[in-house]
């Protein structure tokens, strides 16, 4: 939980650990996530998951055409959610 909170824009508001289950109440800080640059959003996502080919190309400085750029922005919005 601490690792997720450090990577993504969320705080653990409360949690309870029981013998057979646990409950977590996260607070998602949408304002913070929405101000991340595309690069920062990609780098944070890559802390836990493999980024898409488009994201990897973007981080390597490869020029994206208009449709690729649009698709990457859609993907970043999904990751921010």
N, CA, C and O atoms as a Tinker XYZ file with bonds, in Angstrom:
   324  protein
     1  N      0.824000   -1.190000    0.000000    73     2
     2  CA     0.000000    0.000000    0.000000    64     1     3
     3  C      0.867000    1.251000    0.000000    63     2     4     5
     4  O      0.566000    2.228000   -0.686000    81     3
     5  N      1.948000    1.212000    0.778000    73     3     6
     6  CA     2.835000    2.372000    0.826000    64     5     7
     7  C      3.482000    2.629000   -0.526000    63     6     8     9
     8  O      3.638000    3.779000   -0.935000    81     7
     9  N      3.859000    1.562000   -1.221000    73     7    10
    10  CA     4.486000    1.709000   -2.527000    64     9    11
    11  C      3.522000    2.346000   -3.521000    63    10    12    13
    12  O      3.906000    3.239000   -4.276000    81    11
    13  N      2.273000    1.888000   -3.524000    73    11    14
    14  CA     1.273000    2.474000   -4.419000    64    13    15
    15  C      1.039000    3.944000   -4.103000    63    14    16    17
    16  O      0.933000    4.767000   -5.012000    81    15
    17  N      0.959000    4.274000   -2.827000    73    15    18
    18  CA     0.745000    5.666000   -2.426000    64    17    19
    19  C      1.924000    6.545000   -2.841000    63    18    20    21
    20  O      1.739000    7.712000   -3.185000    81    19
    21  N      3.134000    5.986000   -2.808000    73    19    22
    22  CA     4.317000    6.765000   -3.190000    64    21    23
    23  C      4.386000    6.986000   -4.694000    63    22    24    25
    24  O      4.881000    8.019000   -5.143000    81    23
    25  N      3.898000    6.032000   -5.478000    73    23    26
    26  CA     3.983000    6.128000   -6.931000    64    25    27
    27  C      2.836000    6.943000   -7.516000    63    26    28    29
    28  O      3.047000    7.813000   -8.361000    81    27
    29  N      1.637000    6.656000   -7.063000    73    27    30
    30  CA     0.452000    7.279000   -7.645000    64    29    31
    31  C     -0.075000    8.390000   -6.740000    63    30    32    33
    32  O      0.366000    8.539000   -5.600000    81    31
    33  N     -1.004000    9.150000   -7.253000    73    31    34
    34  CA    -1.560000   10.287000   -6.504000    64    33    35
    35  C     -2.669000    9.798000   -5.587000    63    34    36    37
    36  O     -3.849000   10.072000   -5.808000    81    35
    37  N     -2.273000    9.078000   -4.566000    73    35    38
    38  CA    -3.278000    8.614000   -3.623000    64    37    39
    39  C     -2.689000    8.525000   -2.235000    63    38    40    41
    40  O     -1.482000    8.374000   -2.048000    81    39
    41  N     -3.570000    8.621000   -1.280000    73    39    42
    42  CA    -3.218000    8.451000    0.125000    64    41    43
    43  C     -4.097000    7.350000    0.677000    63    42    44    45
    44  O     -5.208000    7.130000    0.194000    81    43
    45  N     -3.609000    6.668000    1.674000    73    43    46
    46  CA    -4.404000    5.662000    2.350000    64    45    47
    47  C     -5.108000    6.385000    3.498000    63    46    48    49
    48  O     -4.482000    6.749000    4.494000    81    47
    49  N     -6.410000    6.586000    3.347000    73    47    50
    50  CA    -7.173000    7.318000    4.359000    64    49    51
    51  C     -7.421000    6.453000    5.590000    63    50    52    53
    52  O     -7.406000    6.941000    6.720000    81    51
    53  N     -7.650000    5.167000    5.357000    73    51    54
    54  CA    -7.881000    4.238000    6.469000    64    53    55
    55  C     -7.686000    2.818000    5.964000    63    54    56    57
    56  O     -7.805000    2.548000    4.769000    81    55
    57  N     -7.387000    1.925000    6.880000    73    55    58
    58  CA    -7.316000    0.518000    6.519000    64    57    59
    59  C     -7.581000   -0.321000    7.765000    63    58    60    61
    60  O     -7.376000    0.128000    8.893000    81    59
    61  N     -8.037000   -1.534000    7.537000    73    59    62
    62  CA    -8.280000   -2.481000    8.626000    64    61    63
    63  C     -7.816000   -3.849000    8.146000    63    62    64    65
    64  O     -8.178000   -4.292000    7.056000    81    63
    65  N     -7.013000   -4.510000    8.967000    73    63    66
    66  CA    -6.525000   -5.844000    8.646000    64    65    67
    67  C     -7.165000   -6.815000    9.632000    63    66    68    69
    68  O     -7.042000   -6.674000   10.848000    81    67
    69  N     -7.855000   -7.810000    9.063000    73    67    70
    70  CA    -8.513000   -8.816000    9.888000    64    69    71
    71  C     -7.904000  -10.182000    9.574000    63    70    72    73
    72  O     -7.047000  -10.290000    8.697000    81    71
    73  N     -8.321000  -11.180000   10.252000    73    71    74
    74  CA    -7.723000  -12.505000   10.073000    64    73    75
    75  C     -7.964000  -13.084000    8.685000    63    74    76    77
    76  O     -7.141000  -13.855000    8.191000    81    75
    77  N     -9.071000  -12.730000    8.048000    73    75    78
    78  CA    -9.380000  -13.323000    6.743000    64    77    79
    79  C     -9.628000  -12.301000    5.628000    63    78    80    81
    80  O     -9.998000  -12.681000    4.517000    81    79
    81  N     -9.435000  -11.050000    5.904000    73    79    82
    82  CA    -9.681000  -10.023000    4.896000    64    81    83
    83  C     -9.049000   -8.700000    5.321000    63    82    84    85
    84  O     -8.588000   -8.549000    6.453000    81    83
    85  N     -9.037000   -7.768000    4.410000    73    83    86
    86  CA    -8.605000   -6.419000    4.755000    64    85    87
    87  C     -9.458000   -5.420000    3.990000    63    86    88    89
    88  O    -10.038000   -5.741000    2.953000    81    87
    89  N     -9.524000   -4.225000    4.509000    73    87    90
    90  CA   -10.282000   -3.144000    3.889000    64    89    91
    91  C     -9.362000   -1.941000    3.772000    63    90    92    93
    92  O     -8.590000   -1.640000    4.683000    81    91
    93  N     -9.454000   -1.256000    2.632000    73    91    94
    94  CA    -8.635000   -0.074000    2.396000    64    93    95
    95  C     -9.543000    1.040000    1.902000    63    94    96    97
    96  O    -10.404000    0.827000    1.048000    81    95
    97  N     -9.340000    2.221000    2.447000    73    95    98
    98  CA   -10.062000    3.402000    1.986000    64    97    99
    99  C     -9.036000    4.363000    1.397000    63    98   100   101
   100  O     -8.368000    5.090000    2.131000    81    99
   101  N     -8.912000    4.366000    0.061000    73    99   102
   102  CA    -7.939000    5.266000   -0.556000    64   101   103
   103  C     -8.552000    6.646000   -0.829000    63   102   104   105
   104  O     -9.750000    6.778000   -1.075000    81   103
   105  N     -7.709000    7.641000   -0.779000    73   103   106
   106  CA    -8.100000    8.987000   -1.220000    64   105   107
   107  C     -7.309000    9.256000   -2.484000    63   106   108   109
   108  O     -6.080000    9.313000   -2.455000    81   107
   109  N     -8.007000    9.420000   -3.586000    73   107   110
   110  CA    -7.348000    9.669000   -4.863000    64   109   111
   111  C     -7.273000   11.167000   -5.092000    63   110   112   113
   112  O     -8.292000   11.857000   -5.125000    81   111
   113  N     -6.068000   11.657000   -5.248000    73   111   114
   114  CA    -5.821000   13.080000   -5.441000    64   113   115
   115  C     -5.808000   13.394000   -6.945000    63   114   116   117
   116  O     -4.747000   13.465000   -7.565000    81   115
   117  N     -6.985000   13.576000   -7.509000    73   115   118
   118  CA    -7.130000   13.803000   -8.953000    64   117   119
   119  C     -6.434000   15.093000   -9.395000    63   118   120   121
   120  O     -5.895000   15.150000  -10.500000    81   119
   121  N     -6.437000   16.116000   -8.558000    73   119   122
   122  CA    -5.773000   17.378000   -8.924000    64   121   123
   123  C     -4.293000   17.153000   -9.202000    63   122   124   125
   124  O     -3.761000   17.640000  -10.200000    81   123
   125  N     -3.642000   16.423000   -8.330000    73   123   126
   126  CA    -2.214000   16.151000   -8.504000    64   125   127
   127  C     -1.967000   15.338000   -9.760000    63   126   128   129
   128  O     -1.081000   15.670000  -10.548000    81   127
   129  N     -2.736000   14.282000   -9.958000    73   127   130
   130  CA    -2.561000   13.427000  -11.139000    64   129   131
   131  C     -2.769000   14.210000  -12.426000    63   130   132   133
   132  O     -2.082000   13.959000  -13.417000    81   131
   133  N     -3.700000   15.151000  -12.429000    73   131   134
   134  CA    -3.999000   15.910000  -13.643000    64   133   135
   135  C     -2.942000   16.941000  -14.002000    63   134   136   137
   136  O     -2.913000   17.415000  -15.138000    81   135
   137  N     -2.076000   17.299000  -13.067000    73   135   138
   138  CA    -1.032000   18.276000  -13.400000    64   137   139
   139  C      0.288000   17.601000  -13.789000    63   138   140   141
   140  O      1.234000   18.277000  -14.194000    81   139
   141  N      0.352000   16.263000  -13.667000    73   139   142
   142  CA     1.560000   15.568000  -14.104000    64   141   143
   143  C      1.749000   15.736000  -15.596000    63   142   144   145
   144  O      0.784000   15.698000  -16.359000    81   143
   145  N      2.967000   15.918000  -16.008000    73   143   146
   146  CA     3.279000   15.948000  -17.434000    64   145   147
   147  C      3.105000   14.535000  -17.990000    63   146   148   149
   148  O      2.996000   13.570000  -17.234000    81   147
   149  N      3.080000   14.428000  -19.296000    73   147   150
   150  CA     2.976000   13.109000  -19.922000    64   149   151
   151  C      4.166000   12.246000  -19.497000    63   150   152   153
   152  O      4.001000   11.071000  -19.172000    81   151
   153  N      5.347000   12.826000  -19.499000    73   151   154
   154  CA     6.546000   12.080000  -19.110000    64   153   155
   155  C      6.439000   11.571000  -17.679000    63   154   156   157
   156  O      6.741000   10.409000  -17.408000    81   155
   157  N      6.012000   12.429000  -16.769000    73   155   158
   158  CA     5.898000   12.013000  -15.369000    64   157   159
   159  C      4.847000   10.921000  -15.204000    63   158   160   161
   160  O      5.063000    9.971000  -14.451000    81   159
   161  N      3.723000   11.038000  -15.887000    73   159   162
   162  CA     2.681000   10.007000  -15.804000    64   161   163
   163  C      3.205000    8.661000  -16.310000    63   162   164   165
   164  O      2.935000    7.620000  -15.712000    81   163
   165  N      3.951000    8.688000  -17.409000    73   163   166
   166  CA     4.523000    7.455000  -17.956000    64   165   167
   167  C      5.524000    6.850000  -16.976000    63   166   168   169
   168  O      5.489000    5.647000  -16.717000    81   167
   169  N      6.410000    7.675000  -16.434000    73   167   170
   170  CA     7.420000    7.169000  -15.509000    64   169   171
   171  C      6.796000    6.562000  -14.260000    63   170   172   173
   172  O      7.265000    5.539000  -13.762000    81   171
   173  N      5.748000    7.185000  -13.758000    73   171   174
   174  CA     5.067000    6.635000  -12.585000    64   173   175
   175  C      4.406000    5.306000  -12.920000    63   174   176   177
   176  O      4.488000    4.355000  -12.143000    81   175
   177  N      3.745000    5.235000  -14.085000    73   175   178
   178  CA     3.093000    3.996000  -14.495000    64   177   179
   179  C      4.128000    2.874000  -14.636000    63   178   180   181
   180  O      3.870000    1.731000  -14.257000    81   179
   181  N      5.294000    3.210000  -15.181000    73   179   182
   182  CA     6.338000    2.213000  -15.403000    64   181   183
   183  C      6.972000    1.697000  -14.105000    63   182   184   185
   184  O      7.705000    0.708000  -14.124000    81   183
   185  N      6.699000    2.345000  -13.010000    73   183   186
   186  CA     7.193000    1.833000  -11.730000    64   185   187
   187  C      6.609000    0.448000  -11.438000    63   186   188   189
   188  O      7.252000   -0.376000  -10.786000    81   187
   189  N      5.391000    0.197000  -11.921000    73   187   190
   190  CA     4.724000   -1.078000  -11.655000    64   189   191
   191  C      4.381000   -1.885000  -12.900000    63   190   192   193
   192  O      4.323000   -3.114000  -12.845000    81   191
   193  N      4.156000   -1.214000  -14.008000    73   191   194
   194  CA     3.680000   -1.875000  -15.212000    64   193   195
   195  C      4.573000   -1.528000  -16.399000    63   194   196   197
   196  O      5.299000   -0.534000  -16.382000    81   195
   197  N      4.503000   -2.361000  -17.420000    73   195   198
   198  CA     5.207000   -2.054000  -18.658000    64   197   199
   199  C      4.394000   -1.006000  -19.423000    63   198   200   201
   200  O      3.187000   -1.160000  -19.610000    81   199
   201  N      5.046000    0.027000  -19.846000    73   199   202
   202  CA     4.360000    1.066000  -20.614000    64   201   203
   203  C      4.126000    0.580000  -22.039000    63   202   204   205
   204  O      4.816000   -0.314000  -22.528000    81   203
   205  N      3.151000    1.177000  -22.686000    73   203   206
   206  CA     2.847000    0.812000  -24.073000    64   205   207
   207  C      4.010000    1.199000  -24.989000    63   206   208   209
   208  O      4.888000    1.973000  -24.606000    81   207
   209  N      3.997000    0.655000  -26.184000    73   207   210
   210  CA     5.032000    1.007000  -27.164000    64   209   211
   211  C      5.034000    2.503000  -27.455000    63   210   212   213
   212  O      6.097000    3.107000  -27.599000    81   211
   213  N      3.840000    3.107000  -27.544000    73   211   214
   214  CA     3.763000    4.554000  -27.791000    64   213   215
   215  C      4.439000    5.334000  -26.672000    63   214   216   217
   216  O      5.183000    6.281000  -26.928000    81   215
   217  N      4.179000    4.935000  -25.435000    73   215   218
   218  CA     4.778000    5.626000  -24.292000    64   217   219
   219  C      6.294000    5.463000  -24.292000    63   218   220   221
   220  O      7.022000    6.408000  -23.988000    81   219
   221  N      6.762000    4.282000  -24.630000    73   219   222
   222  CA     8.197000    4.063000  -24.683000    64   221   223
   223  C      8.841000    4.903000  -25.788000    63   222   224   225
   224  O      9.910000    5.480000  -25.588000    81   223
   225  N      8.197000    4.970000  -26.940000    73   223   226
   226  CA     8.715000    5.804000  -28.041000    64   225   227
   227  C      8.758000    7.271000  -27.625000    63   226   228   229
   228  O      9.740000    7.967000  -27.885000    81   227
   229  N      7.690000    7.737000  -26.977000    73   227   230
   230  CA     7.631000    9.127000  -26.514000    64   229   231
   231  C      8.790000    9.425000  -25.569000    63   230   232   233
   232  O      9.452000   10.454000  -25.704000    81   231
   233  N      9.040000    8.532000  -24.614000    73   231   234
   234  CA    10.127000    8.748000  -23.651000    64   233   235
   235  C     11.502000    8.710000  -24.296000    63   234   236   237
   236  O     12.446000    9.308000  -23.779000    81   235
   237  N     11.625000    8.015000  -25.419000    73   235   238
   238  CA    12.905000    7.960000  -26.122000    64   237   239
   239  C     13.089000    9.129000  -27.075000    63   238   240   241
   240  O     14.119000    9.232000  -27.741000    81   239
   241  N     12.097000   10.012000  -27.145000    73   239   242
   242  CA    12.196000   11.185000  -27.988000    64   241   243
   243  C     11.777000   10.970000  -29.426000    63   242   244   245
   244  O     12.005000   11.834000  -30.274000    81   243
   245  N     11.169000    9.833000  -29.713000    73   243   246
   246  CA    10.694000    9.552000  -31.067000    64   245   247
   247  C      9.490000   10.437000  -31.371000    63   246   248   249
   248  O      8.595000   10.576000  -30.538000    81   247
   249  N      9.464000   11.023000  -32.535000    73   247   250
   250  CA     8.330000   11.863000  -32.934000    64   249   251
   251  C      7.111000   10.992000  -33.183000    63   250   252   253
   252  O      7.195000    9.951000  -33.835000    81   251
   253  N      5.991000   11.427000  -32.661000    73   251   254
   254  CA     4.734000   10.721000  -32.876000    64   253   255
   255  C      3.886000   11.510000  -33.858000    63   254   256   257
   256  O      3.871000   12.740000  -33.826000    81   255
   257  N      3.180000   10.802000  -34.729000    73   255   258
   258  CA     2.273000   11.525000  -35.626000    64   257   259
   259  C      1.014000   11.903000  -34.855000    63   258   260   261
   260  O      0.869000   11.550000  -33.685000    81   259
   261  N      0.122000   12.606000  -35.497000    73   259   262
   262  CA    -1.059000   13.149000  -34.829000    64   261   263
   263  C     -1.921000   12.050000  -34.191000    63   262   264   265
   264  O     -2.376000   12.206000  -33.058000    81   263
   265  N     -2.146000   10.956000  -34.900000    73   263   266
   266  CA    -2.988000    9.884000  -34.361000    64   265   267
   267  C     -2.299000    9.169000  -33.193000    63   266   268   269
   268  O     -2.955000    8.797000  -32.220000    81   267
   269  N     -0.983000    8.980000  -33.290000    73   267   270
   270  CA    -0.248000    8.351000  -32.190000    64   269   271
   271  C     -0.257000    9.243000  -30.953000    63   270   272   273
   272  O     -0.410000    8.760000  -29.831000    81   271
   273  N     -0.093000   10.542000  -31.163000    73   271   274
   274  CA    -0.122000   11.497000  -30.065000    64   273   275
   275  C     -1.489000   11.496000  -29.387000    63   274   276   277
   276  O     -1.582000   11.534000  -28.161000    81   275
   277  N     -2.529000   11.455000  -30.181000    73   275   278
   278  CA    -3.892000   11.422000  -29.644000    64   277   279
   279  C     -4.132000   10.153000  -28.833000    63   278   280   281
   280  O     -4.713000   10.203000  -27.749000    81   279
   281  N     -3.687000    9.025000  -29.357000    73   279   282
   282  CA    -3.841000    7.743000  -28.657000    64   281   283
   283  C     -3.056000    7.738000  -27.360000    63   282   284   285
   284  O     -3.542000    7.238000  -26.346000    81   283
   285  N     -1.838000    8.290000  -27.374000    73   283   286
   286  CA    -1.027000    8.355000  -26.157000    64   285   287
   287  C     -1.719000    9.210000  -25.101000    63   286   288   289
   288  O     -1.735000    8.845000  -23.926000    81   287
   289  N     -2.284000   10.332000  -25.503000    73   287   290
   290  CA    -2.988000   11.197000  -24.542000    64   289   291
   291  C     -4.192000   10.485000  -23.941000    63   290   292   293
   292  O     -4.473000   10.645000  -22.753000    81   291
   293  N     -4.908000    9.701000  -24.742000    73   291   294
   294  CA    -6.030000    8.905000  -24.220000    64   293   295
   295  C     -5.529000    7.901000  -23.181000    63   294   296   297
   296  O     -6.144000    7.724000  -22.129000    81   295
   297  N     -4.433000    7.264000  -23.481000    73   295   298
   298  CA    -3.858000    6.274000  -22.581000    64   297   299
   299  C     -3.415000    6.912000  -21.269000    63   298   300   301
   300  O     -3.646000    6.360000  -20.194000    81   299
   301  N     -2.783000    8.065000  -21.362000    73   299   302
   302  CA    -2.333000    8.775000  -20.157000    64   301   303
   303  C     -3.532000    9.156000  -19.293000    63   302   304   305
   304  O     -3.472000    9.041000  -18.068000    81   303
   305  N     -4.616000    9.606000  -19.915000    73   303   306
   306  CA    -5.819000    9.942000  -19.145000    64   305   307
   307  C     -6.360000    8.722000  -18.409000    63   306   308   309
   308  O     -6.808000    8.823000  -17.266000    81   307
   309  N     -6.316000    7.583000  -19.066000    73   307   310
   310  CA    -6.750000    6.338000  -18.408000    64   309   311
   311  C     -5.855000    6.023000  -17.211000    63   310   312   313
   312  O     -6.351000    5.643000  -16.150000    81   311
   313  N     -4.552000    6.177000  -17.372000    73   311   314
   314  CA    -3.635000    5.924000  -16.268000    64   313   315
   315  C     -3.849000    6.912000  -15.128000    63   314   316   317
   316  O     -3.713000    6.543000  -13.962000    81   315
   317  N     -4.175000    8.139000  -15.440000    73   315   318
   318  CA    -4.404000    9.140000  -14.387000    64   317   319
   319  C     -5.654000    8.814000  -13.578000    63   318   320   321
   320  O     -5.726000    9.113000  -12.386000    81   319
   321  N     -6.626000    8.208000  -14.223000    73   319   322
   322  CA    -7.848000    7.821000  -13.507000    64   321   323
   323  C     -7.544000    6.755000  -12.487000    63   322   324
   324  O     -8.446000    6.299000  -11.784000    81   323
